[in-house]
Amino acid sequence: MDTMRDRFIAITSQLLAEEPRLAVVLADISADGFASARRAHPDRVINVGIREQLLIGAGAGMALTGMRPIVHTFASFLVERPFEQVKLDFGHQGVGGILVSAGGSYDWPAGGFTHMAPGDVALLDTLDGWTVHVPGHPDEAEALLREAVDGDDRVYVRLSLQANRQARPVGRSTGSTGSTGFSVVREGRGGTVVAVGPMLDNVLAATEGLDVNVLYATTVRPFDGAGLRRAVGAGPSADVVIVEPYLAGTSTAAANEALMELPHRVLGLGVGRAELRRYGQMEEHLAAHGLDARGLRERITGFLRG
């Protein structure tokens, strides 16, 4: 299976030939992958070098002219380092664009903490008007990217090396927000577990044999509060666990707001705030944060018994 980043490069290169207003802005990362596209479209594939603030500013400037920019680098350099430009150049100026990250929370541990971005979604959550997609498979990444290219809004697509074995359908719902809602993967009566993007396989393994709902989310902003309310049902109370591949608790406030008229408990599982200073491998980081199947099983069952 190709990676989400591989699929992104291939599909975006194809879309450049099909969509005359589409542009790609890079900061060295993935520049080799876009070499052919840059030769074919030298005015619409721009590499600004290792200048992340300029990366965002150039993309927003293109958007002001009516173009649809895709801005791409590692998550830590796309959201954290140039956050002021994301806030002002896109948000304050009221223009749309697509930020596509690679690297996830710890895809390349040997790169050190400079190349890790567990707080990216939480940081974007301080801004208004961003749609946030977290695909769990290259096919989902492709579908969400194609959907984003067709729009004019502000979209963040978070790619990772971690992926589920099976792709699941994604796409625009018919709801008032026009966003992708949560899908029901498994039904039960003893609580609801929301698995975000590449966490689904581990969540399914962790909840095997448990009488719980499992929901799958590839779009976390807007948060599908209506879908969560449907899943918890009409009981007197609700227990909800949200498993996210980034900072633990990022979506607990959204879940609490969705369930505010119902007595409920929410447990947010994800990447902890403590920096793990041994590089290791991605699987070791997952285990250290309790996001492998064993760690999730222990924490989910402990919470539901409480």
C-alpha positions in Angstrom: 0.0 0.0 0.0 1.3 3.5 -0.8 1.5 6.1 1.9 -0.9 9.0 2.3 1.9 11.3 1.3 2.7 9.3 -1.8 -1.0 9.4 -2.8 -1.2 13.1 -2.1 1.7 13.9 -4.4 0.4 11.7 -7.2 -3.2 13.0 -7.1 -2.2 16.6 -6.7 0.1 16.3 -9.7 -2.8 15.0 -11.7 -5.2 17.7 -10.4 -2.8 20.4 -11.5 -3.4 19.4 -15.1 -7.2 19.3 -14.6 -7.7 22.4 -12.4 -6.3 25.6 -13.9 -6.7 27.7 -10.7 -4.9 25.1 -8.5 -1.4 25.9 -7.2 1.0 24.1 -5.0 3.4 25.9 -2.6 6.2 23.9 -1.0 9.0 24.6 1.5 11.5 22.0 0.2 9.6 19.1 1.8 8.3 16.7 -1.0 9.9 18.9 -3.7 11.4 15.9 -5.4 8.0 14.3 -5.6 6.6 17.3 -7.4 9.6 17.7 -9.8 7.6 16.5 -12.8 4.6 18.7 -11.9 6.9 21.7 -11.5 8.3 21.2 -15.0 4.8 21.0 -16.4 3.4 23.9 -14.4 6.3 26.1 -13.4 4.0 29.0 -12.6 1.8 26.9 -10.3 4.2 24.7 -8.4 6.4 27.0 -6.3 9.1 26.0 -3.8 9.9 28.9 -1.5 12.7 26.9 0.3 12.9 26.6 4.1 10.8 29.7 4.7 7.6 28.6 6.4 6.2 32.0 7.1 6.7 32.9 3.4 5.1 29.5 2.5 1.9 30.5 4.1 2.0 34.1 2.9 2.6 33.1 -0.7 -0.3 30.6 -0.5 -2.7 33.2 0.9 -1.5 35.8 -1.7 -2.4 33.3 -4.5 -5.8 32.8 -2.9 -6.4 36.6 -3.0 -6.0 36.5 -6.7 -8.6 33.7 -7.0 -6.4 30.7 -7.1 -6.9 27.6 -5.0 -3.5 27.0 -3.2 -2.4 23.7 -1.7 0.3 24.5 0.9 2.4 21.6 2.1 5.2 20.7 4.5 5.6 18.8 7.8 2.9 19.6 10.3 5.3 21.2 12.7 6.4 23.6 10.0 3.0 24.1 8.5 0.9 24.9 11.6 3.1 25.6 14.5 6.1 27.6 13.1 4.0 30.0 10.9 0.9 30.1 13.0 0.7 33.9 13.0 0.6 33.8 9.2 -2.1 31.1 9.2 -4.1 33.2 11.5 -3.7 36.5 9.7 -2.9 35.7 6.0 -5.7 33.2 5.6 -8.1 33.9 8.5 -8.0 37.7 8.9 -8.0 38.2 5.1 -10.9 35.8 4.8 -9.4 33.7 2.0 -9.5 29.9 1.5 -6.7 27.4 0.9 -5.7 23.8 1.7 -3.0 23.1 4.2 -1.7 19.5 3.7 0.7 18.2 6.4 3.0 15.2 6.6 4.7 13.8 9.7 1.7 13.5 12.0 2.5 13.5 15.7 5.7 11.3 15.6 5.9 9.7 12.1 9.7 10.3 12.0 10.9 10.0 15.6 14.6 10.3 14.6 13.9 13.8 13.5 13.3 14.8 17.1 10.7 17.0 18.7 11.2 19.7 16.0 9.6 17.3 13.5 6.7 16.3 15.8 3.4 18.1 16.0 0.9 16.5 18.4 -0.6 19.9 19.1 -1.4 21.0 15.5 -5.2 20.3 15.5 -5.6 21.9 19.0 -3.8 25.0 17.7 -5.9 25.3 14.6 -8.9 24.8 16.9 -8.3 28.3 18.3 -9.1 29.8 14.8 -12.5 30.1 13.2 -13.6 28.6 10.0 -11.2 25.7 9.5 -12.3 22.2 8.3 -10.0 19.6 9.6 -9.7 16.2 7.9 -7.7 13.3 9.5 -7.8 10.4 7.0 -6.9 6.9 8.1 -6.0 5.4 4.7 -4.5 6.7 1.4 -7.9 6.2 -0.3 -9.6 8.4 2.3 -6.8 11.0 1.9 -7.4 11.1 -1.8 -11.2 11.5 -1.5 -10.9 14.2 1.1 -8.3 16.1 -1.0 -10.4 16.0 -4.1 -13.4 17.3 -2.1 -11.2 20.1 -0.7 -10.0 21.2 -4.1 -13.6 21.7 -5.3 -14.3 24.2 -2.5 -13.2 27.7 -1.5 -13.0 27.3 2.2 -10.0 26.8 4.6 -9.1 23.1 5.0 -6.4 21.3 6.9 -5.6 17.7 5.7 -3.5 15.8 8.3 -1.5 13.0 6.7 0.4 10.2 8.5 2.4 7.1 7.9 0.1 5.3 10.3 -2.8 3.9 8.4 -5.7 1.5 8.9 -5.7 -1.7 6.8 -9.1 -0.9 5.2 -10.3 2.3 3.6 -13.8 3.5 4.6 -16.2 5.7 2.6 -15.8 9.4 3.1 -17.5 12.3 1.4 -19.8 15.2 1.9 -22.9 14.7 3.9 -26.3 16.3 3.1 -26.4 18.0 6.5 -26.5 21.8 6.9 -22.7 22.0 7.6 -21.9 20.1 4.4 -19.2 18.3 6.4 -18.3 14.6 6.6 -20.0 13.0 9.6 -19.0 10.2 11.9 -19.8 6.7 10.6 -20.9 3.8 12.8 -18.5 0.9 12.6 -19.8 -1.3 15.5 -22.9 -1.0 17.6 -23.2 -1.7 21.3 -24.9 -0.5 24.5 -22.1 0.0 27.0 -20.6 3.3 25.8 -19.4 5.0 22.7 -15.8 5.1 21.4 -14.9 7.6 18.7 -11.8 6.6 16.7 -10.2 9.3 14.7 -8.4 8.6 11.4 -5.5 6.1 11.8 -6.5 5.1 15.3 -9.4 2.9 14.1 -7.6 -0.4 13.7 -6.2 -0.1 17.2 -9.6 0.9 18.6 -11.3 -2.1 17.0 -8.7 -4.4 18.4 -9.0 -2.8 21.8 -12.8 -3.0 22.0 -13.1 -6.6 20.6 -15.8 -8.3 22.6 -16.9 -5.2 24.4 -20.5 -4.0 24.2 -19.7 -0.5 22.9 -20.5 1.7 19.9 -17.5 2.5 17.7 -17.7 5.6 15.6 -15.2 6.5 12.9 -14.2 10.1 12.2 -12.1 11.4 9.3 -13.4 14.9 9.7 -13.1 16.3 13.2 -13.9 20.0 12.5 -16.7 20.7 12.2 -17.3 18.2 15.0 -20.3 15.9 14.3 -22.2 16.6 17.5 -25.5 15.3 16.0 -23.8 12.0 15.0 -22.5 11.6 18.5 -25.9 12.3 20.1 -27.5 9.7 17.8 -24.9 7.1 18.8 -25.3 7.6 22.6 -29.1 7.1 22.2 -31.9 8.1 24.4 -30.6 6.7 27.7 -30.4 8.7 30.9 -26.6 9.2 30.6 -23.7 8.6 28.3 -20.1 7.5 28.5 -17.9 8.6 25.6 -14.2 7.9 24.8 -12.5 9.9 22.0 -9.3 8.4 20.6 -7.3 10.9 18.6 -3.8 10.6 17.0 -2.7 14.0 18.3 -2.9 15.8 21.6 -5.1 14.0 24.2 -8.4 15.9 24.9 -8.4 18.0 21.7 -12.1 17.2 21.1 -13.4 16.7 24.6 -14.8 20.3 24.7 -16.7 19.7 21.4 -18.1 16.4 22.8 -19.1 18.0 26.0 -20.9 20.8 24.1 -22.7 18.2 21.9 -23.9 16.3 25.0 -24.6 19.3 27.3 -28.3 18.4 27.7 -27.5 14.8 28.8 -25.5 13.7 31.9 -22.3 12.3 30.5 -18.6 11.5 31.0 -16.0 12.0 28.3 -12.5 10.5 28.3 -10.0 12.0 25.8 -7.2 9.7 24.7 -4.3 10.8 22.5 -0.7 12.0 22.7 0.4 13.1 26.1 2.0 16.5 26.8 5.2 15.1 28.1 8.0 15.0 25.6 9.4 11.6 25.0 13.1 12.2 24.5 14.1 8.7 23.2 13.7 8.6 19.5 12.6 5.0 19.1 10.1 4.0 16.5 6.5 5.2 15.8 5.1 1.9 17.3 7.1 2.6 20.5 5.6 6.1 20.7 2.1 4.7 20.3 2.7 2.2 23.1 4.3 4.9 25.4 1.2 7.1 24.9 -1.1 4.2 25.5 -2.4 4.3 22.0 -1.6 0.7 21.0 -4.4 -1.9 21.3 -3.3 -3.1 24.8 -3.0 0.4 26.2 -6.4 1.5 24.8 -8.1 -1.7 26.1 -6.8 -1.0 29.6 -7.9 2.7 29.7 -11.2 2.2 27.9 -12.4 -0.7 30.1 -11.1 1.1 33.2 -13.2 4.2 32.3 -16.3 2.3 31.4 -16.2 0.4 34.7 -15.8 3.6 36.7 
